[in-house]
Amino acid sequence: MNTQPLEMVKNPGTTESETDMLTLTGFNQDEIISLLWLRQWYQHGGSDRVEVLRHFEFLKLLVVNGKVDL
């Protein structure tokens, strides 16, 4: 998983899209979707469902890594 801050990804001198830049810096498609979704979500005020979403994301991580079978 790439943990590079988004601030380091920005490059104002090029015409590449954010998605292209994130791909070039090592983020995979799922990480890019999550980053863009989270940015949009936080820009629009978030939600009181954040605790539930965190639990679901943690459960998804466990399933993807084979720690839990559903």
Secondary structure as the mmCIF struct_conf table of DSSP 4:
data_model
#
loop_
_struct_conf.conf_type_id
_struct_conf.id
_struct_conf.beg_label_comp_id
_struct_conf.beg_label_asym_id
_struct_conf.beg_label_seq_id
_struct_conf.end_label_comp_id
_struct_conf.end_label_asym_id
_struct_conf.end_label_seq_id
HELX_RH_AL_P HELX_RH_AL_P1 LEU A 6 VAL A 9
TURN_TY1_P TURN_TY1_P1 PRO A 12 GLY A 13
BEND BEND1 THR A 14 THR A 14
HELX_RH_AL_P HELX_RH_AL_P2 GLU A 18 LEU A 24
TURN_TY1_P TURN_TY1_P2 THR A 25 GLY A 26
HELX_RH_AL_P HELX_RH_AL_P3 GLN A 29 GLN A 43
TURN_TY1_P TURN_TY1_P3 HIS A 44 GLY A 45
TURN_TY1_P TURN_TY1_P4 ASP A 48 ARG A 49
HELX_RH_AL_P HELX_RH_AL_P4 VAL A 50 VAL A 64
TURN_TY1_P TURN_TY1_P5 ASN A 65 GLY A 66
BEND BEND2 LYS A 67 LYS A 67
#
